[in-house]
Amino acid sequence: MVDIASFTKSLKTAWIKKYLDDSNRGKWKDFFELELRKYGGKLVFTRNLNKVDTSKLISVQDPFLQEILEIWSEVNLDDKIETEQQFLEQHIWHNSLIRIENRLVFYKHLFLHGITKVAQLMMDSHRFLPLADFISTYNIRIHPIKYFGLISALRHYYNTNLLGKKSSSTDTPDTFSETFIKNDKANRVVYQKLLSFKSTVPLKSQEKWNDNIKSDERCSADWTSAYCLAARCTKSTKLVTSNSDVFIKFYQ
C-alpha cells in the first residue's frame, strides 16, 4: 500500500460499482437514487466532469455520497482528447471540456431524443451537420442560435486541440467508467489511477546511470528488476521506499 489516502478513496468507489450494477437490488440504493434522481441517476457517473463543475452542478445532502462524487470526478475526468475517434465518442452534455460562455451545456429536449454524443452531430470526422440536415435526420426542432452555439463550441475545441494532428489508430479506447464497470477488481483500477497522479518515472536518474554503464555493451539496465530488487533484499521500509539511486546501487 503505497498511499493510504488513495487506497481509502479506491475502497469507497466500490459503492459506485454496486450502484451501477442492475443485479444488485440492495435497499440502500434508494437513498442514492433519491439524491441523484433529479440529476439523471446513474448518468451522473458517465459525465466528464471535473471537481469544480461537479460541486456546482450536483448538490446532495448526504456527505458520504458527496465525497464519493468528488472521488469519482477526480478519477473519471478525461481532460485530454488525443484522437478524432475520442472526440466523436465524447458525451456532449455536462462535459467540462465543452462549454458555451464558460458554462456547461445541456439541452434537455435533445437529450430526451437520444442526442448524447458528438458523432451524432457530424457528417464525418471533420464536418458538422448543417441545421437543415440535423432537423431532417432526427426530426427535432431547435432554435438556430442554440444549434450554432453548440456547433461553434465543439468546433472550437476540435480546432484548438485536434486540428492538424494525425492518429494511426482508429480504435476507440474504453473510457475510465467503462473500464471500471467491466473490471472485476474495480477498486484496483481506481487505486492505480490515483497513484498515477502522484508518481513519476525518475528519468534523469535513469539517464545518469545509463551514461555510467554505457561503456560496457553487455550491460543493459532492466529498470523493473532494479526497482524491485530492494524489496526482495531487505525488509527495511526506508530502503524499499528510498529514491531510485538506491535501487540501482543494489542492482549494480
Summary of the structure (lengths in Angstrom):
residues: 252
radius of gyration: 23.4
end to end distance: 26.9
largest distance: 72.0
contacts: 607
relative contact order: 0.10
helix: 58%
strand: 3%
